[in-house]
Amino acid sequence: MVAEALVHEVNLTEARDLSPLYTEAVRDDRPVVIRRRGDADAVLARLDFLRELLLPYTFHVHYYEEDADEDREGEGGGGYTLEVAELRVAAYGATLPEARIALLESVRSFARHYLDSWEKYRHFRDKAAMRFHISRFALARDDNERVQMLFAAPRTVGISDAGGV
């Protein structure tokens, strides 16, 4: 028994006339599957729909307060190291706001590199597992939304600052 598709499906040739499919997928909020024989399928859907699907992929930022007497290669001691656990990306700043800005820039740079290098990364299980987090970050409307993603959740205290930051 062959199950009937629950969403509208078209082949790539039919999809060349994108206007009615766009209306169905975006204005009517009904995703459309585009099939190409022998190739991967695609979905045409509202961007907000995709963003909502990616909401469970949250970020956990670990905060580490550096000891004031440590020397960070001429920077003096103190400061903060922040790390996004899911991406294994970290950044340092002399103050917490500086560290947050540095982390945002580091994650943005890593996401750009990751997307540019997907053909390589998809073969490594640990890197491929990051794709939904990277996609959520990349599809954010702007840096304000990215800041919310990274820093709105309760922060995780690192080992070196267990006394409370």
N, C-alpha and C positions, 0 to 999 in steps of 0.2 A: 504494500500500500504506500503510495507516494503522498506525502503531506503537502497541502497547498500552502504557498507562502502567505504569511500574515501581513506582510508589508508589500507595497508595490515594488516590483522588480522590472528593470528594463535592461536591455543589452546596450553595449557602448554605442552602437550605431543609433539606436533610438535616443540615447542621452545627448546626442549632438544638438538636438533642439532642446536646449536647457531651460528655456523660459517656463514652459508648463511644469516641468519637474521642480524648478526653483519655487514656483508658486505652491505646489503641493507640499514640498519639504519644509519650506521656510514660512510662508504666510499661513498655510493650513496646519503647520506643525505635525506633519506626517512624514517620517523619514522614508527615503527612496533608496533601494539597493540598485547599484549599477554593476552589472556583470560583464566581464570580458572573458571569453572562452580561453582557458589555459593560463589565466592570469588571476591575480588577487581581485576580490570584489571591493567595491567602495560604497560608502554611504553618504548620501547628501542629506544633511540635517541642519537644523538651527544651531548656531554656535552656542547659545545658551543651554540647549539640550545637552551638548557634549560637555560643557563646563559643569553642568549638574551631575552628569555621570561620573565625572572625575572628583567630585567633592570628597569622597571617602579617602582619597590619597592626601592625607594631611602631612605637615612637616613638623618635626620635633627638633627644636633648636636647643642645644646644650650650651650653657654658659659656664665659662671657667674664668675665675678671677685670678690674675697672675700676682705672685708675691711682689711687693714693692721693692724688695732687695735683689730680685733677679735681674740680670742684664740681658736684654733682648737685642743683641747685636748693635749696641750703641744707642738704643732707644731709651735706656734707663729702665727701671723696673715698673711693675704695676701694669695696669691695663686689663683688657679682656680678650679672650679667645672665644669665639662663637663657632659652633659646628652644627650643620644640618645633618642629622643622623642618617636619613634616607639616601642622601646623595654623597655622603662622606666628603663634604666641602666645608672648609673652615676659613676663618679670617680673624685678624687681630686688629684691635684699635686701642689707643691710649685711654679713651673714655668709652662708656657703653654706647652712646650715640655714634661715635666714630666706628666702633666695632660693627654695629648694625648696618651702617652704610657700606662698610667694607665687605660684609657678608652678602648683602644684596648684590653688590657689583660682582663678587666672586661667583655667586649662584647664577646670575645672568650670563656671565662669561662661560661658565661650565655648561649651561643649558644650550647656548649657541653652539659651542664646540660639540656637544653630544649630538645635537640634531644634524650638524654637518657631518658627523662621523658615524651615523647610525648604521651604515652598511658594515662597518667594522665592529661596533659595539653589540650588535644584535647576536653575534656569535658567542658572547661571553655572558653566562647566566647572571652574574652579579650586576653587570652593566645593563643587560636587557631588562632586568627587574626594575630599573629606575625609570623606564619609559613613561609610565602613567604619571609619576610625580613630575617628570620633566614636561610632559604634555600639559599638565594642569598649570604649571608655572608659565610655560610659553604662551598659553592661550589666555592669560590674564589680560584684562583691558589696558592696564598701565602699571607703573611702579607702585602706585598707591595700593592697588589690589595685591600686588606681589608682597608688599610690606605686611599687609593684613594676613596673607597666607603664612608668612614666616614668623611674625611676631605677635599675632593676636592670641594664639593658643597659649595656655599656661607653659611657662618656661621650665626646662629641666635643669636642675642644679647639677653642676659637674663636681667631681670629687674634690678638686682644690678649693671650691667655695662652699663646701657643705655647711659652713657657719652662717651662710645667708648673704646673698647679694641683693 
